[in-house]
């Protein structure tokens, strides 16, 4: 028996984004050495499309960091998503990013040994695939899609 979940609206997604930024901010605060000056300089954060949730995460993180690390310039760079984000960090074009786990796995598989710069910091949320077919369809699992258009 399938379970039907209501769609997650933009407002709810942004609330989740806000919670994730708080978690990331707390993590960065915890990592800062006590009694020393906060970091300064410039870091590049590869996000996603400017209308997407990864860009929103980046914007909120930049705002939070500006309060505690005013001498740290956080440069947000828009991208086409996780695959591009991972490649940017792996090649040194970006310092930080948010990426789906499968994008990291794909990059590591396609570029063996080239992902030494990649480090996981926090798990933000799980992505789920939901497959919906007519009740009378013979598709009962993702595997049943093989060979179909």
N, C-alpha and C positions, 0 to 999 in steps of 0.2 A: 504494500500500500504506500502510495506517495504522500508526502506531506507538502502542502502548499504554504509558502511563506509570502507575506506581503512584500512588495518591492521596497527597497531602501531608497529613500528620497535623497536629494542633494543635501538638504539640511542635516539629516542624520549622518551622511557620509562626512560632512564637514565637522560635525561634532566629534566623530571618530578621529578625524584628522587633528583636531585640537588636542584630544587626549594623547595621541601619538607624539605630538610636538612637546607636550608637557613631559612625557616619559623621556624623550630624547634630551630635552633640556635638563632634566634631573640627572640623567646619565652623564651628560657633559659636565655639569656642576660637580658631580661626585668625582669625576676623573681629574678635576683641576687640583693642582697642589695647593694646600692651605698655606697662607702666609706669603705667597709669591704673587707677583704681578700677574694679572690675567693675560692670556695670549694676545698678541697683536699681529698685525700683518694682514695678509689677504688669503682667503680660501675660496675655492670654486666648488659650488654645489650644483651638480647636474640634476635637473628636476624631471620634467616631462613637458607636455604641451601646456601653454599658459592658461588654458581653460580646464586643465585636469587636476586631480587631487594631489599628485606628487608635487606640482608647482605650488599648490596651497600649503602643503607640508613645508616646503622650502621657505616660503614667504613667512610663515608663522615661526619657524625656527630662527630665521634671520632676525625677526623682531625680538624674540626672546633672548637671543645671544647679544643683541645690541645693548640690552639693559645691563647685563653683567660683564660684558667684554666690549666696551665702547671703542677700543682701539683695534678690534678685529673686523675687517671688511669682508662680508660674506657676499660673494658674487654668485647670483643665480643665473644659470644658463638653461634655457629651454631645450628640450630634445624631443625626439619621436618616441620616447619611452624606454623601458627597461633594457632592451638590447643595446641601444646607443649609450645609455647611462653606464652600463657595466664596461663597455669598451672604453669609454672616456676615463674611468677610474683606473682600469687595467693599464692603459697607455700613458697615464700621468696627465691627461688633459683636464681632469677634474680630481678634486681631493675627496669628495664625499658624494653619495647619491642614495636614492631609494630605488630598489629594483626587486622584481619578482624573483623568487628562488629558482624558477625554471630558466630564467634568463641567465643567471649566474652559472647554472649547470651547463647550459648550451654553450656559453662562452668558454668554459673550461674544457669542454669536449672538443670544440672546434679549434682551440688555441692551446694545446697541451704545453704546460710549463710557462705560459705567458700571463698567468693570473696571480703572480706572487704578490701583487699590490692589493688584492682583494681581501677584505676582512669583514666579517659579519659583526654588527654591533647590537642590533635589536630586532626582534620579530614584531612587526607592526600589526599584521592581520593576515588571515587566511583567505585565499581566493578559492571560490568554489565554482565548479562547472555544473550547470543545471541543464539537463536534457529534457525537453518537452516534445512529445510526439502525440498524434491522435491515439485515442484509446484502442482503435482497431489496427494500429500499426504492428508489424512484426518486429519492430525494433524494441528490445528490452534492455540493452546495455550499450555502452559506447562502442564495444567491440562489434556490435551488429551494424555499425555505420561503415565498416570497411568495404570498399568498392562502390560505395554510393556517392552520389553528388549532392 
